[in-house]
Amino acid sequence: MTDDSLYADLLGAISAIRAVDSHSHLCPEAEHFARPLDALSLYESYAPDDLMALGCPPEERARLVDAAAGTIAERWAALAPYWPKLRNTAYARLWVRTVQGLLGAPSLDPAGLELASARLRELMQPGEYRELLRGRCALETSLLDRDFVWGTGATLAETDGDLFRPVVRTEEFLNAGNRPALERLEARFELPLRTLEDLAQAQDGFLEDSKRRGAVALKFGIAYQRTLRVEDASRAEAEACFGRLTASGGEGIGLAEAQPLQDWLIHRSLQRVQELDLTVVFHTGLQFGGKNFVANSDPTLLTSLFLQYPGVHFDLFHAGYPYVRECGVLAKYFPNVWADLAWAHFISQPGTQAGLLDWLDLVPAGKIIGFGADLGDVEMVWAAQEMARENLALVLAERVRRGYDTEEQAVDLARVMLRDAPADCYRLELR
């Protein structure tokens, strides 16, 4: 068997595996249909970060991906000077694969994108989610991160439980840094938040209600604003922070000053989710939007939490990129930690291949979660899972060539990473 045929055979078998998408940002189908979308507006998924890296002004980036801001020809003319300088990236490739592979654009120019947009409009009919996710993407279920803290999207009760399992956030509690923010929480929960215990009990109640309504996990995105290191703040420190917050009126307290309160609330939530059997997700590694402190998102900063909460399952997103090896070591060290390739497959395909090849020699495959799209447009999910399955096939073909696995064993490893590992991490019952 030639190398090409080995890869092709593995890819065919891996493409048939019904996978779990560990990280989805999809809005309700009706909301998706109501948005002004065309083939060029799908470029909004991550690719504008490449424009940012090249110095493209924010308002120009926003206009380029806004289907209501001009014709495709006008907006493509704005992208054209940048395109030769960024078309090499995995972000750009994700978009190209979508508009050409799924939407059939014969060329990357206004005429080709108009044809792809017509195909997009044909797809955007009731049942599109099921046809794409269950059908063409072969996804068993998707873990949906659309909590109220984002201010948009479905509540848990509106989530399609057949296609999605909800993941919730508590950042609205953590970021209540002034009296108006507390008042918004009071309105949300219809109860006064006058003391630290009031706030903590409201957070407890939200987690308990989320569990009753089908949530499988709690996610923390704090690495966008602060370090992942969570200190053992005392109740007295948290009380003092809360007192300053309530006394400050509309001005509030700064993030650094509020950190003991945040840390105390994080520990409180971890104690509660341990009782509720909710998995805990942390964003680690690369931050969308750039211009940030990537060292804040080093997954090793979470080590004390893994030790303190052995009954909590922790999922470390995005392979910790660029801390990929460290992320793998944590999954090997701790029985309650999984390493997740969500987003990583189109951060860098070769980088993810190298990391996964290393992980599979270091980490039991049952601790590696193989795919998470991390996307808000269902059409882009198709390209993302194609890139992920290709990465798995390339890496596993290399293991077969080296004599580490047979072809049958390689397919079994893919099944573990795409189904068994997320099912174990999130305590999912799959069909």
Solvent accessible surface area in square Angstrom, and as a share of the most:
residue,aa,sasa,rsa
1,M,159,0.71
2,T,94,0.54
3,D,81,0.42
4,D,117,0.60
5,S,41,0.26
6,L,12,0.06
7,Y,56,0.21
8,A,56,0.43
9,D,67,0.35
10,L,1,0.00
11,L,42,0.21
12,G,46,0.44
13,A,39,0.30
14,I,0,0.00
15,S,45,0.29
16,A,78,0.61
17,I,9,0.05
18,R,81,0.30
19,A,1,0.01
20,V,1,0.00
21,D,1,0.01
22,S,1,0.01
23,H,4,0.02
24,S,3,0.02
25,H,31,0.14
26,L,4,0.02
27,C,9,0.06
28,P,46,0.29
29,E,41,0.18
30,A,76,0.59
31,E,65,0.29
32,H,0,0.00
33,F,54,0.22
34,A,86,0.67
35,R,73,0.27
36,P,83,0.52
37,L,19,0.10
38,D,14,0.07
39,A,0,0.00
40,L,0,0.00
41,S,2,0.01
42,L,0,0.00
43,Y,0,0.00
44,E,59,0.26
45,S,12,0.08
46,Y,21,0.08
47,A,0,0.00
48,P,18,0.11
49,D,21,0.11
50,D,21,0.11
51,L,0,0.00
52,M,37,0.16
53,A,83,0.64
54,L,76,0.38
55,G,59,0.57
56,C,2,0.01
57,P,51,0.32
58,P,85,0.53
59,E,124,0.55
60,E,47,0.21
61,R,44,0.16
62,A,61,0.47
63,R,94,0.34
64,L,1,0.00
65,V,23,0.13
66,D,57,0.30
67,A,25,0.20
68,A,79,0.61
69,A,38,0.30
70,G,24,0.23
71,T,76,0.44
72,I,8,0.04
73,A,53,0.41
74,E,94,0.42
75,R,0,0.00
76,W,29,0.10
77,A,64,0.50
78,A,16,0.13
79,L,0,0.00
80,A,40,0.31
81,P,83,0.52
82,Y,39,0.15
83,W,24,0.09
84,P,94,0.59
85,K,135,0.57
86,L,3,0.01
87,R,142,0.52
88,N,111,0.57
89,T,36,0.21
90,A,7,0.05
91,Y,18,0.07
92,A,0,0.00
93,R,79,0.29
94,L,0,0.00
95,W,1,0.00
96,V,30,0.17
97,R,58,0.21
98,T,0,0.00
99,V,0,0.00
100,Q,71,0.31
101,G,45,0.44
102,L,8,0.04
103,L,5,0.03
104,G,50,0.48
105,A,6,0.05
106,P,92,0.58
107,S,41,0.26
108,L,44,0.22
109,D,52,0.27
110,P,42,0.26
111,A,70,0.54
112,G,0,0.00
113,L,0,0.00
114,E,83,0.37
115,L,109,0.54
116,A,0,0.00
117,S,1,0.01
118,A,39,0.30
119,R,81,0.30
120,L,0,0.00
121,R,133,0.49
122,E,108,0.49
123,L,12,0.06
124,M,27,0.12
125,Q,98,0.44
126,P,116,0.73
127,G,37,0.36
128,E,2,0.01
129,Y,9,0.03
130,R,101,0.37
131,E,94,0.42
132,L,0,0.00
133,L,3,0.02
134,R,33,0.12
135,G,49,0.48
136,R,111,0.41
137,C,1,0.00
138,A,13,0.10
139,L,3,0.01
140,E,9,0.04
141,T,3,0.02
142,S,2,0.01
143,L,0,0.00
144,L,11,0.06
145,D,1,0.00
146,R,36,0.13
147,D,8,0.04
148,F,48,0.20
149,V,39,0.22
150,W,118,0.41
151,G,66,0.64
152,T,76,0.44
153,G,30,0.29
154,A,11,0.08
155,T,72,0.42
156,L,28,0.14
157,A,77,0.60
158,E,120,0.54
159,T,23,0.13
160,D,62,0.32
161,G,53,0.51
162,D,72,0.37
163,L,10,0.05
164,F,11,0.05
165,R,61,0.22
166,P,9,0.06
167,V,8,0.04
168,V,0,0.00
169,R,25,0.09
170,T,0,0.00
171,E,13,0.06
172,E,45,0.20
173,F,2,0.01
174,L,8,0.04
175,N,77,0.40
176,A,3,0.02
177,G,17,0.16
178,N,40,0.20
179,R,42,0.15
180,P,52,0.33
181,A,10,0.08
182,L,0,0.00
183,E,86,0.39
184,R,147,0.54
185,L,0,0.00
186,E,26,0.12
187,A,77,0.59
188,R,100,0.36
189,F,40,0.17
190,E,157,0.71
191,L,72,0.36
192,P,81,0.51
193,L,0,0.00
194,R,147,0.54
195,T,69,0.40
196,L,0,0.00
197,E,51,0.23
198,D,45,0.23
199,L,1,0.00
200,A,0,0.00
201,Q,105,0.47
202,A,5,0.04
203,Q,0,0.00
204,D,17,0.09
205,G,31,0.30
206,F,9,0.04
207,L,0,0.00
208,E,49,0.22
209,D,46,0.24
210,S,2,0.01
211,K,79,0.34
212,R,174,0.64
213,R,97,0.36
214,G,38,0.37
215,A,4,0.03
216,V,23,0.13
217,A,0,0.00
218,L,0,0.00
219,K,7,0.03
220,F,1,0.00
221,G,4,0.04
222,I,5,0.03
223,A,0,0.00
224,Y,67,0.26
225,Q,97,0.43
226,R,10,0.04
227,T,40,0.23
228,L,0,0.00
229,R,115,0.42
230,V,4,0.02
231,E,89,0.40
232,D,103,0.53
233,A,17,0.13
234,S,51,0.33
235,R,99,0.36
236,A,75,0.58
237,E,85,0.38
238,A,0,0.00
239,E,73,0.33
240,A,50,0.38
241,C,1,0.01
242,F,8,0.03
243,G,36,0.35
244,R,105,0.38
245,L,1,0.00
246,T,45,0.26
247,A,89,0.69
248,S,34,0.22
249,G,30,0.29
250,G,53,0.51
251,E,166,0.74
252,G,16,0.15
253,I,26,0.13
254,G,43,0.42
255,L,75,0.37
256,A,88,0.68
257,E,72,0.32
258,A,8,0.07
259,Q,39,0.17
260,P,41,0.26
261,L,4,0.02
262,Q,5,0.02
263,D,2,0.01
264,W,29,0.10
265,L,0,0.00
266,I,0,0.00
267,H,14,0.06
268,R,46,0.17
269,S,0,0.00
270,L,0,0.00
271,Q,90,0.40
272,R,52,0.19
273,V,0,0.00
274,Q,65,0.29
275,E,123,0.55
276,L,28,0.14
277,D,71,0.37
278,L,1,0.01
279,T,1,0.00
280,V,0,0.00
281,V,1,0.00
282,F,0,0.00
283,H,5,0.02
284,T,0,0.00
285,G,0,0.00
286,L,57,0.28
287,Q,10,0.04
288,F,96,0.40
289,G,30,0.29
290,G,28,0.27
291,K,176,0.75
292,N,57,0.29
293,F,152,0.63
294,V,57,0.33
295,A,66,0.51
296,N,35,0.18
297,S,0,0.00
298,D,27,0.14
299,P,0,0.00
300,T,53,0.31
301,L,31,0.16
302,L,0,0.00
303,T,42,0.24
304,S,49,0.32
305,L,0,0.00
306,F,3,0.01
307,L,118,0.59
308,Q,78,0.35
309,Y,13,0.05
310,P,98,0.62
311,G,37,0.36
312,V,1,0.01
313,H,39,0.17
314,F,0,0.00
315,D,0,0.00
316,L,0,0.00
317,F,3,0.01
318,H,1,0.01
319,A,3,0.02
320,G,0,0.00
321,Y,55,0.21
322,P,73,0.46
323,Y,41,0.16
324,V,24,0.14
325,R,158,0.58
326,E,69,0.31
327,C,0,0.00
328,G,0,0.00
329,V,49,0.28
330,L,8,0.04
331,A,1,0.01
332,K,108,0.46
333,Y,153,0.58
334,F,23,0.10
335,P,118,0.74
336,N,8,0.04
337,V,0,0.00
338,W,15,0.05
339,A,0,0.00
340,D,0,0.00
341,L,3,0.01
342,A,0,0.00
343,W,2,0.01
344,A,1,0.01
345,H,4,0.02
346,F,2,0.01
347,I,27,0.14
348,S,26,0.17
349,Q,16,0.07
350,P,90,0.57
351,G,24,0.23
352,T,5,0.03
353,Q,42,0.19
354,A,66,0.51
355,G,9,0.09
356,L,0,0.00
357,L,43,0.21
358,D,43,0.22
359,W,0,0.00
360,L,17,0.08
361,D,105,0.54
362,L,47,0.24
363,V,6,0.04
364,P,82,0.52
365,A,14,0.11
366,G,29,0.28
367,K,27,0.11
368,I,0,0.00
369,I,0,0.00
370,G,0,0.00
371,F,5,0.02
372,G,1,0.01
373,A,0,0.00
374,D,7,0.04
375,L,3,0.01
376,G,30,0.29
377,D,1,0.01
378,V,0,0.00
379,E,0,0.00
380,M,1,0.00
381,V,1,0.01
382,W,24,0.09
383,A,0,0.00
384,A,0,0.00
385,Q,3,0.02
386,E,48,0.22
387,M,0,0.00
388,A,1,0.00
389,R,6,0.02
390,E,32,0.14
391,N,0,0.00
392,L,0,0.00
393,A,0,0.00
394,L,71,0.35
395,V,6,0.03
396,L,0,0.00
397,A,0,0.00
398,E,46,0.20
399,R,23,0.08
400,V,30,0.17
401,R,104,0.38
402,R,122,0.45
403,G,63,0.60
404,Y,101,0.39
405,D,20,0.10
406,T,76,0.44
407,E,56,0.25
408,E,132,0.59
409,Q,93,0.41
410,A,0,0.00
411,V,21,0.12
412,D,65,0.34
413,L,36,0.18
414,A,0,0.00
415,R,95,0.35
416,V,37,0.21
417,M,0,0.00
418,L,1,0.01
419,R,39,0.14
420,D,64,0.33
421,A,0,0.00
422,P,0,0.00
423,A,17,0.13
424,D,83,0.43
425,C,0,0.00
426,Y,5,0.02
427,R,93,0.34
428,L,15,0.08
429,E,159,0.71
430,L,42,0.21
431,R,188,0.69
